[in-house]
């Protein structure tokens, strides 16, 4: 079982990929699943063992209300006229080139392959989600 790394890492997360990877598990709307995922990530990022990481969620399309765009270690943005894939690719390459540890979270195999060619690690959405070990009291 792979757990989230202990090295400070910036996760670039394809928001729609992540949400849609869960839509079929829960009979709920995309908005509800989006809100739950953001809340989950905010909760995880406030735990000591995950607080050193940054989580940047990029949603395709224009701005829509999802609550605060900055919460704990979570930053939410919208791709506007670009695609989330383009933004993830550009940010990942830039950050990787400047020596930052970055992992892209996407189910898009084309994007994963392009990033791997640049030496950037990727994770599928479900694998990323399952990598969080919950510490229940």
Residue pairs with C-beta under 8 A, 6 or more apart in sequence:
2 127
2 131
3 131
3 132
3 133
4 49
4 50
4 53
4 131
4 132
4 133
5 53
5 101
5 103
6 49
6 52
7 52
7 101
8 52
8 53
8 54
8 101
9 53
9 54
9 101
9 102
9 103
10 53
10 54
10 55
10 56
10 95
10 100
10 101
10 102
10 103
11 53
11 54
11 55
11 56
11 102
11 103
11 104
11 105
11 128
12 56
12 58
12 88
12 91
12 92
12 102
12 103
12 104
12 105
13 55
13 56
13 57
13 58
13 105
13 106
13 125
13 128
14 58
14 84
14 85
14 88
14 104
14 105
14 106
14 107
14 108
14 111
14 125
15 34
15 37
15 57
15 58
15 59
15 60
15 76
15 84
16 59
16 60
16 84
17 84
17 105
17 106
17 107
17 108
17 125
18 37
18 57
18 105
18 125
18 128
18 129
19 30
19 33
19 34
19 37
20 30
21 107
21 124
21 125
21 126
21 129
22 33
22 37
22 129
23 30
23 33
26 32
26 33
28 36
34 66
35 66
35 67
38 57
38 66
38 67
38 71
38 74
38 76
41 55
41 57
41 74
42 71
42 72
42 74
44 50
44 132
45 51
45 53
45 55
45 71
45 72
45 73
45 74
46 72
46 73
47 135
49 133
49 135
50 73
50 132
51 72
51 73
53 73
54 73
54 75
55 73
55 74
55 75
56 74
56 75
56 77
56 91
57 74
57 75
57 76
57 77
58 77
58 78
58 79
58 84
58 87
58 88
59 66
59 76
59 77
59 78
59 79
59 84
60 78
60 79
60 83
60 84
61 78
61 79
61 80
62 78
62 80
63 78
63 80
64 78
66 76
69 75
69 76
69 77
70 76
77 87
79 86
79 87
85 106
85 108
85 110
85 111
88 104
88 106
88 111
88 115
89 104
89 111
89 114
89 115
91 102
92 102
92 104
92 115
92 118
92 120
93 115
93 118
93 120
95 102
96 102
96 118
96 119
96 120
102 120
102 121
103 120
103 121
103 122
103 123
104 111
104 112
104 115
104 120
104 121
104 122
104 123
105 122
105 123
105 124
105 125
105 128
106 112
106 122
106 124
106 125
107 124
107 125
111 122
112 122
115 121
115 122
116 122
123 131
